[in-house]
Amino acid sequence: MSDNSQSPKGAASGGFEEPVRVNHTARNIVIAVVVVALIAVIAFFGYRGFAGKQTAAAKGSKENPVKIGVVGKTSPEWPIFKAAAQKQGIYVDLVDFQDYTSENPALDSGDLDMNEFQHILYLADYNLKNHKDLQPIGGVALYPLGVYSTKAKSVKDVPAGSEVPIPNDETNQARAIGVLNQAGLIKLKHPWTPFTEPSDIDTEASKVKVTPLKAEQVANSLKDPQVGAGVMNTHYVRDAGLKSSDAIYKDDATKKESKPYINIFAVRKADVNNPTYKKLIKIYQTQPVFDQLMKISDNSASLANHYSAADLQKIMTQVQAQEKASQKK
């Protein structure tokens, strides 16, 4: 006969003990209070962050100026530009650079909003080599290459068969060939591109012989009796005892061969339609600013204010296609 009054197993017989039951009510209340508090703190600071973004100062305001990268912010056109922009409610911060290699990376990274230091060809090359997509948004000017001579008063007076030195650096050599082609002093085997080389000149059909030299040597070469003319930019004209107005021919911003060399404002692709940036372009393209550009260029600058952003972007696309084609040769 069994004993129904026996104690639970293990109570005194050495078996498994019954699990101890602990009351957790107080601990659970504390945890709940802490969780609720944490949620409240996160929600509070999250809202402040969101509200802060919502109320951030507008781009172009005094608290959040438009940052423009330049080389030489002491140039006389910039104070006039800044003052005119501020009158229209747009504040500008000019960020000065000492070379030409840092501005585009700074723009791409967001450290700058715009930059103004380069021509279309330079930007096209930067984009291709670095797999970037910065875009021109407004034209500034073209600073010409001119044909100068101490012997001829016009292009037609340059002696047939004479030598014409041109700068041999990567950018200006192709451009100088384009200038001579425009002037009718040479003929080319193929249509000109910013990557045309001396070997592309049809020497038999050309009026003159082209001689590549270091840019600083072209001015002195004009003294040579065999040299009929030379191609120089305004930096070296005075070395030849000449003025920019003495050019017997020079390129301008309307010529096909000149368009890749138009200086521009550049922005990130996402900002090509930014209304504040577009307004700044219009402010820059006013006579008081351009008067200063003419002054510092010895009245040689060819203004490029008649090109839209779309026009400039189309030119850059063409240049990039030409550069890719040149690399396949």
For each residue, the residues with C-beta under 8 A, 3 or more apart:
1:
2:
3: 6
4:
5:
6: 3
7: 11 12
8: 11 18
9: 13 15 16
10: 13 14 15 16 17 18
11: 7 8
12: 7
13: 9 10
14: 10
15: 9 10
16: 9 10
17: 10
18: 8 10
19:
20:
21:
22:
23: 26
24: 27 28
25: 28 29
26: 23 29 30
27: 24 30 31
28: 24 25 31 32
29: 25 26 32 33
30: 26 27 33 34
31: 27 28 34 35
32: 28 29 35 36
33: 29 30 36 37
34: 30 31 37 38
35: 31 32 38 39
36: 32 33 39 40
37: 33 34 40 41
38: 34 35 41 42
39: 35 36 42 43
40: 36 37 43 44
41: 37 38 44 45
42: 38 39 45 46
43: 39 40 46 47
44: 40 41 47 48
45: 41 42 48 49
46: 42 43 49 50
47: 43 44 50 51
48: 44 45 51 52
49: 45 46 52 53
50: 46 47 53 54
51: 47 48 54 55
52: 48 49 55 56
53: 49 50 56
54: 50 51
55: 51 52
56: 52 53 64
57: 61 62 63 64
58: 61 64
59: 64 66 113 274 276
60: 64 65 66 89 90 91 92 276
61: 57 58 64 65 91
62: 57 65 91
63: 57
64: 56 57 58 59 60 61
65: 60 61 62 91 92 93
66: 59 60 90 91 92 93 113 114 276 277 280
67: 93 95 111 112 113 114
68: 92 93 94 95 112 113 114 115 116 265 280
69: 95 97 102 103 106 107 112 114 115 116 117
70: 73 75 78 94 95 96 97 115 116 117
71: 96 97 98 99 100 103 117
72: 75 96
73: 70 78 94 95 96
74: 78
75: 70 72 78 292 296
76: 79 80 292 295 296
77: 80 81 289 292 293 296
78: 70 73 74 75 81 82 94
79: 76 82 83
80: 76 77 83 84 288 289 292
81: 77 78 84 85 92 283 284 289
82: 78 79 85 86 92 94
83: 79 80 86 87
84: 80 81 87 88 283 286 288 289
85: 81 82 88 90 91 92 280 283
86: 82 83 89 90 91 92
87: 83 84
88: 84 85 279 283
89: 60 86
90: 60 66 85 86 276 279 280 283
91: 60 61 62 65 66 85 86
92: 60 65 66 68 81 82 85 86 280
93: 65 66 67 68
94: 68 70 73 78 82
95: 67 68 69 70 73 106 111 112
96: 70 71 72 73
97: 69 70 71 100 102 103 106 117
98: 71
99: 71 102
100: 71 97 103 117 118 122
101: 105
102: 69 97 99 105 106
103: 69 71 97 100 106 107 112 115 117 118
104: 107 108 115 118 123 126 130 132 134 266
105: 101 102 108 109
106: 69 95 97 102 103 109 111 112 115
107: 69 103 104 110 111 112 113 114 115 134 266 267 268
108: 104 105 132 134 268
109: 105 106
110: 107 268
111: 67 95 106 107
112: 67 68 69 95 103 106 107 115
113: 59 66 67 68 107 267 271 277
114: 66 67 68 69 107 137 265 266 267 271 277 280
115: 68 69 70 103 104 106 107 112 118 265 266
116: 68 69 70 140 263 264 265 266
117: 69 70 71 97 100 103 263
118: 100 103 104 115 122 123 126 263 264 266
119: 122 123 142 260 261 262 263 264
120: 123 124 136 259 260 261 262 264 312 315 316 319
121: 124 125 171 194 260 261 319
122: 100 118 119 125 126 171
123: 104 118 119 120 126 127 134 136 264 266 316
124: 120 121 127 128 260 316 319 320 323
125: 121 122 128 129 323
126: 104 118 122 123 129 130 132 134
127: 123 124 130 131 132 133 134 316 320
128: 124 125 131 320 323 324
129: 125 126
130: 104 126 127
131: 127 128
132: 104 108 126 127
133: 127 268 269
134: 104 107 108 123 126 127 266 267 268 269
135: 266 267 268 269 272 309 313 316
136: 120 123 139 264 265 266 309 312 313 315 316
137: 114 264 265 266 267 271 272 277 278 281 309 312
138: 264 265 278 281 284 285 309 312
139: 136 253 262 263 264 285 304 305 306 307 312
140: 116 262 263 264 265 284 293 304
141: 253 262 263 290 293 297 301 302 303 304
142: 119 251 252 253 258 261 262 263 301 302 304
143: 233 234 261 263 297 300 301 302
144: 233 234 247 250 251 252 258 300 301 302
145: 172 175 176 179 231 232 233 250 251
146: 179 231 232 233 234 237 244 247 248 249 250 300
147: 155 158 164 179 180 183 185 229 230 231 247 248 249 250
148: 222 229 230 231 232 237 240 242 246 247 248
149: 152 153 157 158 222 228 229 230 248
150: 222 223 240 241 242
151: 157 158 159 228 229
152: 149 155 157 158 159 228 229 248
153: 149 157 248
154: 157 248
155: 147 152 158 183 184 185 248 249
156:
157: 149 151 152 153 154 248
158: 147 149 151 152 155 162 164 185 207 208 228 229 248
159: 151 152 162 228
160: 207 208
161: 207 208 209
162: 158 159 208 209 226 227 228 229
163: 208 209 210 211 221 224 226 227 228
164: 147 158 180 185 208 209 210 211 227 228 229 230 231
165: 210 211 212 213 217 218 221 227 230 231
166: 172 173 176 177 180 210 211 212 213 218 230 231
167: 172 173 176 212 213 214 215 218 231 232 233
168: 173 212 213 214 215
169: 172 173 214 215
170: 173 174
171: 121 122 174 175
172: 145 166 167 169 175 176 215 233
173: 166 167 168 169 170 176 177 197 198 212
174: 170 171 177 178 192 193 194 195 196 197
175: 145 171 172 178 179 194 251 257 260 261
176: 145 166 167 172 173 179 180 231
177: 166 173 174 180 181 186 188 192 196 197 198 200 201 210
178: 174 175 181 182 192 194 196 251 257 258
179: 145 146 147 175 176 182 183 231 249 250 251 257
180: 147 164 166 176 177 183 185 186 208 210 231
181: 177 178 184 185 186 187 188 192 257
182: 178 179 249 251 255 257
183: 147 155 179 180 249
184: 155 181 207
185: 147 155 158 164 180 181 206 207 208 229
186: 177 180 181 201 202 206 207 208 210
187: 181 201 202 205 206
188: 177 181 191 192 196 200 201 202
189: 200 201 202
190: 196 200
191: 188
192: 174 177 178 181 188 196 256 257
193: 174 196 322 325 326
194: 121 174 175 178 260 319 322 323
195: 174 322 323 326
196: 174 177 178 188 190 192 193 200
197: 173 174 177 200
198: 173 177 201 210 212
199:
200: 177 188 189 190 196 197
201: 177 186 187 188 189 198 206 210
202: 186 187 188 189 205 206
203: 206 209
204:
205: 187 202
206: 185 186 187 201 202 203 209 210
207: 158 160 161 184 185 186
208: 158 160 161 162 163 164 180 185 186 228 229
209: 161 162 163 164 203 206
210: 163 164 165 166 177 180 186 198 201 206
211: 163 164 165 166 221
212: 165 166 167 168 173 198
213: 165 166 167 168 217 218 221
214: 167 168 169 217 218
215: 167 168 169 172 218 232 233 235 236
216: 219 236 239
217: 165 213 214 220 221
218: 165 166 167 213 214 215 221 222 230 231 232 236
219: 216 222 230 232 236 237 239 240
220: 217 223 239 240
221: 163 165 211 213 217 218 224 227 230
222: 148 149 150 218 219 227 229 230 240
223: 150 220 227
224: 163 221 227
225:
226: 162 163
227: 162 163 164 165 221 222 223 224 230
228: 149 151 152 158 159 162 163 164 208
229: 147 148 149 151 152 158 162 164 185 208 222 248
230: 147 148 149 164 165 166 218 219 221 222 227 240
231: 145 146 147 148 164 165 166 167 176 179 180 218
232: 145 146 148 167 215 218 219 235 236 237 240
233: 143 144 145 146 167 172 215 236 237
234: 143 144 146 237 244 297 298 300
235: 215 232
236: 215 216 218 219 232 233 239 240
237: 146 148 219 232 233 234 240 242 243 244 246 247 298
238: 241 242 243
239: 216 219 220 236
240: 148 150 219 220 222 230 232 236 237
241: 150 238
242: 148 150 237 238 246
243: 237 238 246 298
244: 146 234 237 247 250 297 298 299 300
245: 298 299 300
246: 148 237 242 243
247: 144 146 147 148 237 244 250 300
248: 146 147 148 149 152 153 154 155 157 158 229
249: 146 147 155 179 182 183
250: 144 145 146 147 179 244 247 300
251: 142 144 145 175 178 179 182 255 257 258 261 302
252: 142 144 255 258 302
253: 139 141 142 258 259 262 302 303 304 307
254: 258 302
255: 182 251 252 258 259
256: 192 259
257: 175 178 179 181 182 192 251
258: 142 144 178 251 252 253 254 255 261 262 302
259: 120 253 255 256 262 315
260: 119 120 121 124 175 194 315 319
261: 119 120 121 142 143 175 251 258
262: 119 120 139 140 141 142 253 258 259 304 307 312 315
263: 116 117 118 119 139 140 141 142 143 304
264: 116 118 119 120 123 136 137 138 139 140 304 312
265: 68 114 115 116 136 137 138 140 277 280 281 284
266: 104 107 114 115 116 118 123 134 135 136 137
267: 107 113 114 134 135 137 271 272 274 277
268: 107 108 110 133 134 135 271
269: 133 134 135 272
270:
271: 113 114 137 267 268 274 277
272: 135 137 267 269 309 313
273: 278
274: 59 267 271 277 278
275: 278 279
276: 59 60 66 90 279 280
277: 66 113 114 137 265 267 271 274 280 281
278: 137 138 273 274 275 281 282 309
279: 88 90 275 276 282 283
280: 66 68 85 90 92 114 265 276 277 283 284
281: 137 138 265 277 278 284 285 309
282: 278 279 285 286
283: 81 84 85 88 90 279 280 286 289
284: 81 138 140 265 280 281 289
285: 138 139 281 282 289 290 303 305
286: 84 282 283 289 290
287: 290 291
288: 80 84 291 292
289: 77 80 81 84 283 284 285 286 292 293
290: 141 285 286 287 293 294 301 303 305
291: 287 288 294 295
292: 75 76 77 80 288 289 295 296
293: 77 140 141 289 290 296 297 301 303
294: 290 291 297 299 300 301
295: 76 291 292 299
296: 75 76 77 292 293
297: 141 143 234 244 293 294 300 301
298: 234 237 243 244 245
299: 244 245 294 295
300: 143 144 146 234 244 245 247 250 294 297
301: 141 142 143 144 290 293 294 297
302: 141 142 143 144 251 252 253 254 258
303: 141 253 285 290 293 306
304: 139 140 141 142 253 262 263 264 307
305: 139 285 290
306: 139 303
307: 139 253 262 304 311 312 315
308: 311 312
309: 135 136 137 138 272 278 281 312 313
310: 313 314
311: 307 308 314 315
312: 120 136 137 138 139 262 264 307 308 309 315 316
313: 135 136 272 309 310 316 317
314: 310 311 317 318
315: 120 136 259 260 262 307 311 312 318 319
316: 120 123 124 127 135 136 312 313 319 320
317: 313 314 320 321
318: 314 315 321 322
319: 120 121 124 194 260 315 316 322 323
320: 124 127 128 316 317 323 324
321: 317 318 324 325
322: 193 194 195 318 319 325 326
323: 124 125 128 194 195 319 320 326 327
324: 128 320 321 327 328
325: 193 321 322 328 329
326: 193 195 322 323 329
327: 323 324
328: 324 325
329: 325 326
